Structure formats: C-alpha cells, structure tokens
Amino acid sequence: MHAPANRSDTQIFVRIAALCLGINIFGFGLNAALGRVDSAALSPILYIHALLFVAWSVLAVVQPSLVARPNRMTHRKLGWTMMVLAVAMGVSGLWITIAAISAGRMAPANIFMMINILTVAGFFGLIAAALGFRRKMAWHSRLMISATILLTGPAWARILPMDLLGPAGLIAISACVLALSAWGMIHDRRAHGRIHPAWWWGASVATLIGPLAPPLAFIPSFADWAARI
C-alpha cells in the first residue's frame, strides 16, 4: 500500500510541480524573447489567463508540502481555490484559442481547436477524479500532479521546433509530458515497489490527446464550425 503522505512522496510531488512551473515560465518566456508575441496587441484576457496559470502552478508546488505537515485545513482551503482556478483557466484558455483562430494566428483552426478542447477536457477529468479521491491521498496527490503535468503541453509546443517536426510535433509534445509522469512512476517503483494506478490515468490522458485530435478535428460538423470561427 502507498502511504498517504510520506516524505519521499511529498518531495517528488514538489519537485515535479516545480519543474512544471519552470517549464511553463521558460516556454512562454522563450516565446516572448524570440519576438513571437506582440505585447501591445495582447488582450486583457491573456494577462488574466497567465495570472491564473501562474497561481495554479505555484499552488501546485505548495500544496503537497502542506499535507505532510499539520496544515491540512489550509491544504483543503487552497484546494477549493484551485478548483475555482481550474474552471477559470479552462474557460479563459478556450476563449483565447477561439480569439486566436478568429484573428488568423492559429492554423489549421480545426486541429488547434480540438487539441485545446481535449486538453481542457483531460485536465478537468483529472481534477474531477482527484476531487473524488480527495480522502485517498495517494490517489488525490498523483492525480493533481498529473493534471499539472498535462498543463505543460502548451509550453512544450513553444519550446520544441514545431515547424521542423511537422506532424510528429504532437508526438514530441506527448513524449515530453509523459517524461514527467515517468519520473513519478520511477519514484513509486523505487519507494513502494509498484507504480500507483493514478500515474497511468494521467499518462493515458496525455497519450490520447495527440492521436485523437486529428481524426476528431476532421469530423465534418466540427471542421465546418472551426472554419467559421
């Protein structure tokens, strides 16, 4: 059995969450440094989304350590704050995607729209599962970290040379995301003798987004809707 919140688990959760925060900052910072962003043209919703994203990432680093200490009440209160952040992030993320497609900054529209829909759906699914398992800390913590790992996808899309990778770009993003899940799996194998099933849930979500996006994006009704955005 996995201990609810032992020191080694807490350390790996904090380290993975901190790395996710670093990847997101580096990815979007690199995007700006390379001149891919016109800061003067950014809408307020983009700044709001960025702040929500940073708040989530920071809380993802803080939360595991609160469980290991006599601060569980604080953990619960911040947990409900993260639920609100999750909804706001998902809604604002889809809003930004639609605005970017409408402005002609994302093409093909159907592919980008479907990737974002699947990512948000996967994120919400992992968060909902974590909420359902909130009394089983081994499950809850790993599902929350898996949701945080999934959010590195957009950053990896800005770090990797997507123009050179072409269709393989989605596979490369999935591989980078899965590498973070693999870190947690390796820890479990060493610390507990087996990999907790929650890691497989998160890895499955990350794995399915890439293969599912293209066929779903070309469903005629969806492709027509995306083309009209």
KEPA-610281 format. One record per residue (C-alpha): residue number from 1; residue in three letters; z, y, x. Coordinates in nm, 3 decimals. Layout:
% residues N
<r><num>NUM</num><residuo>ALA</residuo><zz>Z</zz><yy>Y</yy><xx>X</xx></r>
...
***
This chain:
% residues 229
<r><num>1</num><residuo>MET</residuo><zz>0.000</zz><yy>0.000</yy><xx>0.000</xx></r>
<r><num>2</num><residuo>HIS</residuo><zz>-0.063</zz><yy>0.359</yy><xx>0.108</xx></r>
<r><num>3</num><residuo>ALA</residuo><zz>0.242</zz><yy>0.581</yy><xx>0.145</xx></r>
<r><num>4</num><residuo>PRO</residuo><zz>0.233</zz><yy>0.878</yy><xx>-0.094</xx></r>
<r><num>5</num><residuo>ALA</residuo><zz>0.255</zz><yy>1.141</yy><xx>0.177</xx></r>
<r><num>6</num><residuo>ASN</residuo><zz>0.335</zz><yy>1.022</yy><xx>0.528</xx></r>
<r><num>7</num><residuo>ARG</residuo><zz>0.299</zz><yy>1.242</yy><xx>0.832</xx></r>
<r><num>8</num><residuo>SER</residuo><zz>-0.022</zz><yy>1.086</yy><xx>0.966</xx></r>
<r><num>9</num><residuo>ASP</residuo><zz>-0.194</zz><yy>1.120</yy><xx>0.626</xx></r>
<r><num>10</num><residuo>THR</residuo><zz>-0.085</zz><yy>1.483</yy><xx>0.598</xx></r>
<r><num>11</num><residuo>GLN</residuo><zz>-0.219</zz><yy>1.559</yy><xx>0.945</xx></r>
<r><num>12</num><residuo>ILE</residuo><zz>-0.561</zz><yy>1.407</yy><xx>0.878</xx></r>
<r><num>13</num><residuo>PHE</residuo><zz>-0.592</zz><yy>1.587</yy><xx>0.543</xx></r>
<r><num>14</num><residuo>VAL</residuo><zz>-0.506</zz><yy>1.921</yy><xx>0.703</xx></r>
<r><num>15</num><residuo>ARG</residuo><zz>-0.746</zz><yy>1.861</yy><xx>0.992</xx></r>
<r><num>16</num><residuo>ILE</residuo><zz>-1.037</zz><yy>1.762</yy><xx>0.768</xx></r>
<r><num>17</num><residuo>ALA</residuo><zz>-0.975</zz><yy>2.060</yy><xx>0.536</xx></r>
<r><num>18</num><residuo>ALA</residuo><zz>-0.951</zz><yy>2.296</yy><xx>0.835</xx></r>
<r><num>19</num><residuo>LEU</residuo><zz>-1.278</zz><yy>2.159</yy><xx>0.975</xx></r>
<r><num>20</num><residuo>CYS</residuo><zz>-1.442</zz><yy>2.209</yy><xx>0.635</xx></r>
<r><num>21</num><residuo>LEU</residuo><zz>-1.322</zz><yy>2.570</yy><xx>0.636</xx></r>
<r><num>22</num><residuo>GLY</residuo><zz>-1.463</zz><yy>2.617</yy><xx>0.986</xx></r>
<r><num>23</num><residuo>ILE</residuo><zz>-1.798</zz><yy>2.461</yy><xx>0.891</xx></r>
<r><num>24</num><residuo>ASN</residuo><zz>-1.830</zz><yy>2.689</yy><xx>0.588</xx></r>
<r><num>25</num><residuo>ILE</residuo><zz>-1.745</zz><yy>3.002</yy><xx>0.785</xx></r>
<r><num>26</num><residuo>PHE</residuo><zz>-1.982</zz><yy>2.905</yy><xx>1.066</xx></r>
<r><num>27</num><residuo>GLY</residuo><zz>-2.266</zz><yy>2.807</yy><xx>0.833</xx></r>
<r><num>28</num><residuo>PHE</residuo><zz>-2.266</zz><yy>3.120</yy><xx>0.622</xx></r>
<r><num>29</num><residuo>GLY</residuo><zz>-2.180</zz><yy>3.339</yy><xx>0.923</xx></r>
<r><num>30</num><residuo>LEU</residuo><zz>-2.479</zz><yy>3.196</yy><xx>1.110</xx></r>
<r><num>31</num><residuo>ASN</residuo><zz>-2.697</zz><yy>3.271</yy><xx>0.811</xx></r>
<r><num>32</num><residuo>ALA</residuo><zz>-2.592</zz><yy>3.636</yy><xx>0.826</xx></r>
<r><num>33</num><residuo>ALA</residuo><zz>-2.615</zz><yy>3.656</yy><xx>1.207</xx></r>
<r><num>34</num><residuo>LEU</residuo><zz>-2.974</zz><yy>3.532</yy><xx>1.200</xx></r>
<r><num>35</num><residuo>GLY</residuo><zz>-3.069</zz><yy>3.808</yy><xx>0.960</xx></r>
<r><num>36</num><residuo>ARG</residuo><zz>-3.133</zz><yy>3.580</yy><xx>0.665</xx></r>
<r><num>37</num><residuo>VAL</residuo><zz>-2.909</zz><yy>3.791</yy><xx>0.442</xx></r>
<r><num>38</num><residuo>ASP</residuo><zz>-2.973</zz><yy>4.146</yy><xx>0.326</xx></r>
<r><num>39</num><residuo>SER</residuo><zz>-2.615</zz><yy>4.263</yy><xx>0.274</xx></r>
<r><num>40</num><residuo>ALA</residuo><zz>-2.732</zz><yy>4.579</yy><xx>0.098</xx></r>
<r><num>41</num><residuo>ALA</residuo><zz>-2.905</zz><yy>4.371</yy><xx>-0.168</xx></r>
<r><num>42</num><residuo>LEU</residuo><zz>-2.614</zz><yy>4.136</yy><xx>-0.237</xx></r>
<r><num>43</num><residuo>SER</residuo><zz>-2.478</zz><yy>4.147</yy><xx>-0.590</xx></r>
<r><num>44</num><residuo>PRO</residuo><zz>-2.103</zz><yy>4.167</yy><xx>-0.667</xx></r>
<r><num>45</num><residuo>ILE</residuo><zz>-2.104</zz><yy>3.808</yy><xx>-0.798</xx></r>
<r><num>46</num><residuo>LEU</residuo><zz>-2.196</zz><yy>3.685</yy><xx>-0.448</xx></r>
<r><num>47</num><residuo>TYR</residuo><zz>-1.889</zz><yy>3.856</yy><xx>-0.299</xx></r>
<r><num>48</num><residuo>ILE</residuo><zz>-1.672</zz><yy>3.716</yy><xx>-0.579</xx></r>
<r><num>49</num><residuo>HIS</residuo><zz>-1.809</zz><yy>3.367</yy><xx>-0.520</xx></r>
<r><num>50</num><residuo>ALA</residuo><zz>-1.746</zz><yy>3.399</yy><xx>-0.145</xx></r>
<r><num>51</num><residuo>LEU</residuo><zz>-1.385</zz><yy>3.507</yy><xx>-0.205</xx></r>
<r><num>52</num><residuo>LEU</residuo><zz>-1.328</zz><yy>3.218</yy><xx>-0.445</xx></r>
<r><num>53</num><residuo>PHE</residuo><zz>-1.478</zz><yy>2.982</yy><xx>-0.187</xx></r>
<r><num>54</num><residuo>VAL</residuo><zz>-1.254</zz><yy>3.111</yy><xx>0.091</xx></r>
<r><num>55</num><residuo>ALA</residuo><zz>-0.946</zz><yy>3.095</yy><xx>-0.134</xx></r>
<r><num>56</num><residuo>TRP</residuo><zz>-1.021</zz><yy>2.732</yy><xx>-0.222</xx></r>
<r><num>57</num><residuo>SER</residuo><zz>-1.083</zz><yy>2.638</yy><xx>0.143</xx></r>
<r><num>58</num><residuo>VAL</residuo><zz>-0.759</zz><yy>2.799</yy><xx>0.261</xx></r>
<r><num>59</num><residuo>LEU</residuo><zz>-0.553</zz><yy>2.635</yy><xx>-0.015</xx></r>
<r><num>60</num><residuo>ALA</residuo><zz>-0.713</zz><yy>2.300</yy><xx>0.071</xx></r>
<r><num>61</num><residuo>VAL</residuo><zz>-0.564</zz><yy>2.337</yy><xx>0.420</xx></r>
<r><num>62</num><residuo>VAL</residuo><zz>-0.222</zz><yy>2.448</yy><xx>0.292</xx></r>
<r><num>63</num><residuo>GLN</residuo><zz>-0.171</zz><yy>2.204</yy><xx>0.006</xx></r>
<r><num>64</num><residuo>PRO</residuo><zz>-0.134</zz><yy>1.872</yy><xx>0.196</xx></r>
<r><num>65</num><residuo>SER</residuo><zz>0.148</zz><yy>2.007</yy><xx>0.412</xx></r>
<r><num>66</num><residuo>LEU</residuo><zz>0.339</zz><yy>2.124</yy><xx>0.103</xx></r>
<r><num>67</num><residuo>VAL</residuo><zz>0.352</zz><yy>1.768</yy><xx>-0.032</xx></r>
<r><num>68</num><residuo>ALA</residuo><zz>0.507</zz><yy>1.640</yy><xx>0.291</xx></r>
<r><num>69</num><residuo>ARG</residuo><zz>0.784</zz><yy>1.899</yy><xx>0.269</xx></r>
<r><num>70</num><residuo>PRO</residuo><zz>1.034</zz><yy>1.979</yy><xx>-0.011</xx></r>
<r><num>71</num><residuo>ASN</residuo><zz>0.779</zz><yy>2.217</yy><xx>-0.166</xx></r>
<r><num>72</num><residuo>ARG</residuo><zz>0.626</zz><yy>2.002</yy><xx>-0.438</xx></r>
<r><num>73</num><residuo>MET</residuo><zz>0.681</zz><yy>2.263</yy><xx>-0.707</xx></r>
<r><num>74</num><residuo>THR</residuo><zz>0.484</zz><yy>2.514</yy><xx>-0.502</xx></r>
<r><num>75</num><residuo>HIS</residuo><zz>0.220</zz><yy>2.246</yy><xx>-0.449</xx></r>
<r><num>76</num><residuo>ARG</residuo><zz>0.188</zz><yy>2.194</yy><xx>-0.825</xx></r>
<r><num>77</num><residuo>LYS</residuo><zz>0.162</zz><yy>2.566</yy><xx>-0.899</xx></r>
<r><num>78</num><residuo>LEU</residuo><zz>-0.104</zz><yy>2.614</yy><xx>-0.631</xx></r>
<r><num>79</num><residuo>GLY</residuo><zz>-0.277</zz><yy>2.302</yy><xx>-0.761</xx></r>
<r><num>80</num><residuo>TRP</residuo><zz>-0.329</zz><yy>2.460</yy><xx>-1.103</xx></r>
<r><num>81</num><residuo>THR</residuo><zz>-0.454</zz><yy>2.773</yy><xx>-0.928</xx></r>
<r><num>82</num><residuo>MET</residuo><zz>-0.709</zz><yy>2.553</yy><xx>-0.751</xx></r>
<r><num>83</num><residuo>MET</residuo><zz>-0.821</zz><yy>2.414</yy><xx>-1.087</xx></r>
<r><num>84</num><residuo>VAL</residuo><zz>-0.898</zz><yy>2.767</yy><xx>-1.204</xx></r>
<r><num>85</num><residuo>LEU</residuo><zz>-1.074</zz><yy>2.840</yy><xx>-0.875</xx></r>
<r><num>86</num><residuo>ALA</residuo><zz>-1.282</zz><yy>2.523</yy><xx>-0.913</xx></r>
<r><num>87</num><residuo>VAL</residuo><zz>-1.414</zz><yy>2.628</yy><xx>-1.254</xx></r>
<r><num>88</num><residuo>ALA</residuo><zz>-1.483</zz><yy>2.983</yy><xx>-1.136</xx></r>
<r><num>89</num><residuo>MET</residuo><zz>-1.660</zz><yy>2.857</yy><xx>-0.823</xx></r>
<r><num>90</num><residuo>GLY</residuo><zz>-1.881</zz><yy>2.619</yy><xx>-1.020</xx></r>
<r><num>91</num><residuo>VAL</residuo><zz>-1.981</zz><yy>2.878</yy><xx>-1.279</xx></r>
<r><num>92</num><residuo>SER</residuo><zz>-2.044</zz><yy>3.153</yy><xx>-1.024</xx></r>
<r><num>93</num><residuo>GLY</residuo><zz>-2.234</zz><yy>2.911</yy><xx>-0.797</xx></r>
<r><num>94</num><residuo>LEU</residuo><zz>-2.478</zz><yy>2.814</yy><xx>-1.073</xx></r>
<r><num>95</num><residuo>TRP</residuo><zz>-2.512</zz><yy>3.180</yy><xx>-1.176</xx></r>
<r><num>96</num><residuo>ILE</residuo><zz>-2.605</zz><yy>3.273</yy><xx>-0.817</xx></r>
<r><num>97</num><residuo>THR</residuo><zz>-2.854</zz><yy>2.985</yy><xx>-0.798</xx></r>
<r><num>98</num><residuo>ILE</residuo><zz>-3.029</zz><yy>3.099</yy><xx>-1.116</xx></r>
<r><num>99</num><residuo>ALA</residuo><zz>-3.038</zz><yy>3.458</yy><xx>-0.989</xx></r>
<r><num>100</num><residuo>ALA</residuo><zz>-3.181</zz><yy>3.347</yy><xx>-0.653</xx></r>
<r><num>101</num><residuo>ILE</residuo><zz>-3.450</zz><yy>3.136</yy><xx>-0.819</xx></r>
<r><num>102</num><residuo>SER</residuo><zz>-3.537</zz><yy>3.422</yy><xx>-1.053</xx></r>
<r><num>103</num><residuo>ALA</residuo><zz>-3.578</zz><yy>3.653</yy><xx>-0.752</xx></r>
<r><num>104</num><residuo>GLY</residuo><zz>-3.804</zz><yy>3.401</yy><xx>-0.580</xx></r>
<r><num>105</num><residuo>ARG</residuo><zz>-3.561</zz><yy>3.328</yy><xx>-0.296</xx></r>
<r><num>106</num><residuo>MET</residuo><zz>-3.536</zz><yy>2.953</yy><xx>-0.366</xx></r>
<r><num>107</num><residuo>ALA</residuo><zz>-3.837</zz><yy>2.727</yy><xx>-0.398</xx></r>
<r><num>108</num><residuo>PRO</residuo><zz>-3.918</zz><yy>2.480</yy><xx>-0.534</xx></r>
<r><num>109</num><residuo>ALA</residuo><zz>-3.698</zz><yy>2.600</yy><xx>-0.818</xx></r>
<r><num>110</num><residuo>ASN</residuo><zz>-3.650</zz><yy>2.263</yy><xx>-0.988</xx></r>
<r><num>111</num><residuo>ILE</residuo><zz>-3.528</zz><yy>2.092</yy><xx>-0.668</xx></r>
<r><num>112</num><residuo>PHE</residuo><zz>-3.280</zz><yy>2.365</yy><xx>-0.575</xx></r>
<r><num>113</num><residuo>MET</residuo><zz>-3.152</zz><yy>2.393</yy><xx>-0.930</xx></r>
<r><num>114</num><residuo>MET</residuo><zz>-3.098</zz><yy>2.018</yy><xx>-0.961</xx></r>
<r><num>115</num><residuo>ILE</residuo><zz>-2.924</zz><yy>1.992</yy><xx>-0.622</xx></r>
<r><num>116</num><residuo>ASN</residuo><zz>-2.681</zz><yy>2.265</yy><xx>-0.725</xx></r>
<r><num>117</num><residuo>ILE</residuo><zz>-2.621</zz><yy>2.113</yy><xx>-1.068</xx></r>
<r><num>118</num><residuo>LEU</residuo><zz>-2.549</zz><yy>1.771</yy><xx>-0.916</xx></r>
<r><num>119</num><residuo>THR</residuo><zz>-2.322</zz><yy>1.922</yy><xx>-0.650</xx></r>
<r><num>120</num><residuo>VAL</residuo><zz>-2.120</zz><yy>2.115</yy><xx>-0.909</xx></r>
<r><num>121</num><residuo>ALA</residuo><zz>-2.106</zz><yy>1.809</yy><xx>-1.135</xx></r>
<r><num>122</num><residuo>GLY</residuo><zz>-1.991</zz><yy>1.591</yy><xx>-0.845</xx></r>
<r><num>123</num><residuo>PHE</residuo><zz>-1.731</zz><yy>1.848</yy><xx>-0.744</xx></r>
<r><num>124</num><residuo>PHE</residuo><zz>-1.598</zz><yy>1.874</yy><xx>-1.099</xx></r>
<r><num>125</num><residuo>GLY</residuo><zz>-1.595</zz><yy>1.495</yy><xx>-1.129</xx></r>
<r><num>126</num><residuo>LEU</residuo><zz>-1.385</zz><yy>1.451</yy><xx>-0.814</xx></r>
<r><num>127</num><residuo>ILE</residuo><zz>-1.149</zz><yy>1.729</yy><xx>-0.921</xx></r>
<r><num>128</num><residuo>ALA</residuo><zz>-1.109</zz><yy>1.574</yy><xx>-1.267</xx></r>
<r><num>129</num><residuo>ALA</residuo><zz>-1.036</zz><yy>1.236</yy><xx>-1.109</xx></r>
<r><num>130</num><residuo>ALA</residuo><zz>-0.783</zz><yy>1.395</yy><xx>-0.873</xx></r>
<r><num>131</num><residuo>LEU</residuo><zz>-0.615</zz><yy>1.560</yy><xx>-1.170</xx></r>
<r><num>132</num><residuo>GLY</residuo><zz>-0.599</zz><yy>1.226</yy><xx>-1.349</xx></r>
<r><num>133</num><residuo>PHE</residuo><zz>-0.438</zz><yy>1.067</yy><xx>-1.042</xx></r>
<r><num>134</num><residuo>ARG</residuo><zz>-0.200</zz><yy>1.355</yy><xx>-0.974</xx></r>
<r><num>135</num><residuo>ARG</residuo><zz>0.103</zz><yy>1.124</yy><xx>-0.997</xx></r>
<r><num>136</num><residuo>LYS</residuo><zz>-0.054</zz><yy>0.885</yy><xx>-0.741</xx></r>
<r><num>137</num><residuo>MET</residuo><zz>-0.052</zz><yy>1.098</yy><xx>-0.430</xx></r>
<r><num>138</num><residuo>ALA</residuo><zz>-0.259</zz><yy>0.863</yy><xx>-0.214</xx></r>
<r><num>139</num><residuo>TRP</residuo><zz>-0.543</zz><yy>0.887</yy><xx>-0.466</xx></r>
<r><num>140</num><residuo>HIS</residuo><zz>-0.491</zz><yy>1.252</yy><xx>-0.553</xx></r>
<r><num>141</num><residuo>SER</residuo><zz>-0.492</zz><yy>1.381</yy><xx>-0.195</xx></r>
<r><num>142</num><residuo>ARG</residuo><zz>-0.801</zz><yy>1.187</yy><xx>-0.090</xx></r>
<r><num>143</num><residuo>LEU</residuo><zz>-0.997</zz><yy>1.289</yy><xx>-0.399</xx></r>
<r><num>144</num><residuo>MET</residuo><zz>-0.910</zz><yy>1.656</yy><xx>-0.347</xx></r>
<r><num>145</num><residuo>ILE</residuo><zz>-1.015</zz><yy>1.637</yy><xx>0.019</xx></r>
<r><num>146</num><residuo>SER</residuo><zz>-1.336</zz><yy>1.458</yy><xx>-0.086</xx></r>
<r><num>147</num><residuo>ALA</residuo><zz>-1.414</zz><yy>1.744</yy><xx>-0.326</xx></r>
<r><num>148</num><residuo>THR</residuo><zz>-1.356</zz><yy>1.992</yy><xx>-0.043</xx></r>
<r><num>149</num><residuo>ILE</residuo><zz>-1.581</zz><yy>1.790</yy><xx>0.187</xx></r>
<r><num>150</num><residuo>LEU</residuo><zz>-1.859</zz><yy>1.798</yy><xx>-0.075</xx></r>
<r><num>151</num><residuo>LEU</residuo><zz>-1.850</zz><yy>2.178</yy><xx>-0.069</xx></r>
<r><num>152</num><residuo>THR</residuo><zz>-1.969</zz><yy>2.181</yy><xx>0.294</xx></r>
<r><num>153</num><residuo>GLY</residuo><zz>-2.318</zz><yy>2.082</yy><xx>0.177</xx></r>
<r><num>154</num><residuo>PRO</residuo><zz>-2.447</zz><yy>2.440</yy><xx>0.139</xx></r>
<r><num>155</num><residuo>ALA</residuo><zz>-2.309</zz><yy>2.531</yy><xx>0.483</xx></r>
<r><num>156</num><residuo>TRP</residuo><zz>-2.481</zz><yy>2.234</yy><xx>0.644</xx></r>
<r><num>157</num><residuo>ALA</residuo><zz>-2.805</zz><yy>2.346</yy><xx>0.476</xx></r>
<r><num>158</num><residuo>ARG</residuo><zz>-2.772</zz><yy>2.672</yy><xx>0.671</xx></r>
<r><num>159</num><residuo>ILE</residuo><zz>-2.668</zz><yy>2.510</yy><xx>1.000</xx></r>
<r><num>160</num><residuo>LEU</residuo><zz>-2.935</zz><yy>2.238</yy><xx>1.013</xx></r>
<r><num>161</num><residuo>PRO</residuo><zz>-3.303</zz><yy>2.323</yy><xx>1.086</xx></r>
<r><num>162</num><residuo>MET</residuo><zz>-3.414</zz><yy>2.252</yy><xx>0.730</xx></r>
<r><num>163</num><residuo>ASP</residuo><zz>-3.769</zz><yy>2.385</yy><xx>0.787</xx></r>
<r><num>164</num><residuo>LEU</residuo><zz>-3.821</zz><yy>2.129</yy><xx>1.062</xx></r>
<r><num>165</num><residuo>LEU</residuo><zz>-3.653</zz><yy>1.843</yy><xx>0.879</xx></r>
<r><num>166</num><residuo>GLY</residuo><zz>-3.862</zz><yy>1.877</yy><xx>0.564</xx></r>
<r><num>167</num><residuo>PRO</residuo><zz>-3.789</zz><yy>1.606</yy><xx>0.304</xx></r>
<r><num>168</num><residuo>ALA</residuo><zz>-3.541</zz><yy>1.447</yy><xx>0.547</xx></r>
<r><num>169</num><residuo>GLY</residuo><zz>-3.324</zz><yy>1.760</yy><xx>0.517</xx></r>
<r><num>170</num><residuo>LEU</residuo><zz>-3.135</zz><yy>1.625</yy><xx>0.214</xx></r>
<r><num>171</num><residuo>ILE</residuo><zz>-3.062</zz><yy>1.302</yy><xx>0.402</xx></r>
<r><num>172</num><residuo>ALA</residuo><zz>-2.937</zz><yy>1.500</yy><xx>0.704</xx></r>
<r><num>173</num><residuo>ILE</residuo><zz>-2.704</zz><yy>1.708</yy><xx>0.485</xx></r>
<r><num>174</num><residuo>SER</residuo><zz>-2.566</zz><yy>1.392</yy><xx>0.322</xx></r>
<r><num>175</num><residuo>ALA</residuo><zz>-2.511</zz><yy>1.235</yy><xx>0.666</xx></r>
<r><num>176</num><residuo>CYS</residuo><zz>-2.314</zz><yy>1.538</yy><xx>0.786</xx></r>
<r><num>177</num><residuo>VAL</residuo><zz>-2.100</zz><yy>1.541</yy><xx>0.473</xx></r>
<r><num>178</num><residuo>LEU</residuo><zz>-2.041</zz><yy>1.166</yy><xx>0.497</xx></r>
<r><num>179</num><residuo>ALA</residuo><zz>-1.931</zz><yy>1.202</yy><xx>0.860</xx></r>
<r><num>180</num><residuo>LEU</residuo><zz>-1.629</zz><yy>1.398</yy><xx>0.736</xx></r>
<r><num>181</num><residuo>SER</residuo><zz>-1.546</zz><yy>1.127</yy><xx>0.483</xx></r>
<r><num>182</num><residuo>ALA</residuo><zz>-1.586</zz><yy>0.868</yy><xx>0.760</xx></r>
<r><num>183</num><residuo>TRP</residuo><zz>-1.316</zz><yy>1.047</yy><xx>0.960</xx></r>
<r><num>184</num><residuo>GLY</residuo><zz>-1.073</zz><yy>0.991</yy><xx>0.673</xx></r>
<r><num>185</num><residuo>MET</residuo><zz>-1.184</zz><yy>0.629</yy><xx>0.638</xx></r>
<r><num>186</num><residuo>ILE</residuo><zz>-1.131</zz><yy>0.560</yy><xx>1.008</xx></r>
<r><num>187</num><residuo>HIS</residuo><zz>-0.782</zz><yy>0.709</yy><xx>0.983</xx></r>
<r><num>188</num><residuo>ASP</residuo><zz>-0.695</zz><yy>0.486</yy><xx>0.687</xx></r>
<r><num>189</num><residuo>ARG</residuo><zz>-0.823</zz><yy>0.179</yy><xx>0.865</xx></r>
<r><num>190</num><residuo>ARG</residuo><zz>-0.607</zz><yy>0.254</yy><xx>1.167</xx></r>
<r><num>191</num><residuo>ALA</residuo><zz>-0.297</zz><yy>0.380</yy><xx>0.985</xx></r>
<r><num>192</num><residuo>HIS</residuo><zz>-0.294</zz><yy>0.148</yy><xx>0.680</xx></r>
<r><num>193</num><residuo>GLY</residuo><zz>-0.515</zz><yy>-0.147</yy><xx>0.769</xx></r>
<r><num>194</num><residuo>ARG</residuo><zz>-0.766</zz><yy>-0.073</yy><xx>0.494</xx></r>
<r><num>195</num><residuo>ILE</residuo><zz>-0.976</zz><yy>0.210</yy><xx>0.357</xx></r>
<r><num>196</num><residuo>HIS</residuo><zz>-0.839</zz><yy>0.368</yy><xx>0.041</xx></r>
<r><num>197</num><residuo>PRO</residuo><zz>-1.089</zz><yy>0.338</yy><xx>-0.251</xx></r>
<r><num>198</num><residuo>ALA</residuo><zz>-1.074</zz><yy>0.716</yy><xx>-0.313</xx></r>
<r><num>199</num><residuo>TRP</residuo><zz>-1.277</zz><yy>0.774</yy><xx>0.004</xx></r>
<r><num>200</num><residuo>TRP</residuo><zz>-1.552</zz><yy>0.551</yy><xx>-0.137</xx></r>
<r><num>201</num><residuo>TRP</residuo><zz>-1.554</zz><yy>0.752</yy><xx>-0.459</xx></r>
<r><num>202</num><residuo>GLY</residuo><zz>-1.608</zz><yy>1.074</yy><xx>-0.265</xx></r>
<r><num>203</num><residuo>ALA</residuo><zz>-1.866</zz><yy>0.917</yy><xx>-0.033</xx></r>
<r><num>204</num><residuo>SER</residuo><zz>-2.058</zz><yy>0.776</yy><xx>-0.330</xx></r>
<r><num>205</num><residuo>VAL</residuo><zz>-2.085</zz><yy>1.120</yy><xx>-0.490</xx></r>
<r><num>206</num><residuo>ALA</residuo><zz>-2.207</zz><yy>1.275</yy><xx>-0.165</xx></r>
<r><num>207</num><residuo>THR</residuo><zz>-2.456</zz><yy>0.992</yy><xx>-0.109</xx></r>
<r><num>208</num><residuo>LEU</residuo><zz>-2.610</zz><yy>1.002</yy><xx>-0.457</xx></r>
<r><num>209</num><residuo>ILE</residuo><zz>-2.690</zz><yy>1.375</yy><xx>-0.473</xx></r>
<r><num>210</num><residuo>GLY</residuo><zz>-2.982</zz><yy>1.358</yy><xx>-0.227</xx></r>
<r><num>211</num><residuo>PRO</residuo><zz>-3.163</zz><yy>1.056</yy><xx>-0.375</xx></r>
<r><num>212</num><residuo>LEU</residuo><zz>-3.103</zz><yy>1.159</yy><xx>-0.737</xx></r>
<r><num>213</num><residuo>ALA</residuo><zz>-3.209</zz><yy>1.523</yy><xx>-0.708</xx></r>
<r><num>214</num><residuo>PRO</residuo><zz>-3.589</zz><yy>1.484</yy><xx>-0.663</xx></r>
<r><num>215</num><residuo>PRO</residuo><zz>-3.658</zz><yy>1.236</yy><xx>-0.948</xx></r>
<r><num>216</num><residuo>LEU</residuo><zz>-3.430</zz><yy>1.422</yy><xx>-1.189</xx></r>
<r><num>217</num><residuo>ALA</residuo><zz>-3.578</zz><yy>1.758</yy><xx>-1.088</xx></r>
<r><num>218</num><residuo>PHE</residuo><zz>-3.925</zz><yy>1.642</yy><xx>-1.188</xx></r>
<r><num>219</num><residuo>ILE</residuo><zz>-3.831</zz><yy>1.537</yy><xx>-1.539</xx></r>
<r><num>220</num><residuo>PRO</residuo><zz>-4.091</zz><yy>1.747</yy><xx>-1.728</xx></r>
<r><num>221</num><residuo>SER</residuo><zz>-3.848</zz><yy>1.932</yy><xx>-1.954</xx></r>
<r><num>222</num><residuo>PHE</residuo><zz>-3.620</zz><yy>2.023</yy><xx>-1.664</xx></r>
<r><num>223</num><residuo>ALA</residuo><zz>-3.907</zz><yy>2.122</yy><xx>-1.433</xx></r>
<r><num>224</num><residuo>ASP</residuo><zz>-4.052</zz><yy>2.344</yy><xx>-1.708</xx></r>
<r><num>225</num><residuo>TRP</residuo><zz>-3.714</zz><yy>2.509</yy><xx>-1.767</xx></r>
<r><num>226</num><residuo>ALA</residuo><zz>-3.662</zz><yy>2.573</yy><xx>-1.394</xx></r>
<r><num>227</num><residuo>ALA</residuo><zz>-4.012</zz><yy>2.721</yy><xx>-1.365</xx></r>
<r><num>228</num><residuo>ARG</residuo><zz>-3.927</zz><yy>2.972</yy><xx>-1.638</xx></r>
<r><num>229</num><residuo>ILE</residuo><zz>-3.610</zz><yy>3.100</yy><xx>-1.470</xx></r>
***
